[in-house]
Amino acid sequence: MNPQFLLWLVGAMAIFISGATASRAYITNDNLLVLILALILYCVGNLMMVRLMREGGLGLAISASSIAQLVVVNVIAFIVFGERLSLQQIAGVGLGIVAMVLMLYPTQGRA
């Protein structure tokens, strides 16, 4: 996988995770500025995704983004907000990680 693609993916994930965290914070405090911040972060993240889709293709970019967000959001929900997953949900996250590794594994074809 192209290192530039991975760097943009990490950047987009950081933006999306910040937006998700701001959205969750808005739920607990009803501050409209936090909601506006979350919306701005989601817009910036989506603009970054356009570049990822151009470089890696729609399927790879959206799939890798979704799985990365799934994993990181669950870590933040566990550490920051004290949320817990069931054993079945943990297995689903694990399968998502395996799927992402297989998607990003270098192949002979175009990615």
Rosetta blueprint (number, residue, H / E / L):
1 M L
2 N L
3 P H
4 Q H
5 F H
6 L H
7 L H
8 W H
9 L H
10 V H
11 G H
12 A H
13 M H
14 A H
15 I H
16 F H
17 I H
18 S H
19 G H
20 A H
21 T H
22 A H
23 S H
24 R H
25 A H
26 Y H
27 I H
28 T H
29 N H
30 D L
31 N L
32 L H
33 L H
34 V H
35 L H
36 I H
37 L H
38 A H
39 L H
40 I H
41 L H
42 Y H
43 C H
44 V H
45 G H
46 N H
47 L H
48 M H
49 M H
50 V H
51 R H
52 L H
53 M H
54 R H
55 E H
56 G H
57 G L
58 L H
59 G H
60 L H
61 A H
62 I H
63 S H
64 A H
65 S H
66 S H
67 I H
68 A H
69 Q H
70 L H
71 V H
72 V H
73 V H
74 N H
75 V H
76 I H
77 A H
78 F H
79 I H
80 V L
81 F L
82 G L
83 E L
84 R L
85 L L
86 S L
87 L H
88 Q H
89 Q H
90 I H
91 A H
92 G H
93 V H
94 G H
95 L H
96 G H
97 I H
98 V H
99 A H
100 M H
101 V H
102 L H
103 M H
104 L H
105 Y L
106 P L
107 T L
108 Q L
109 G L
110 R L
111 A L
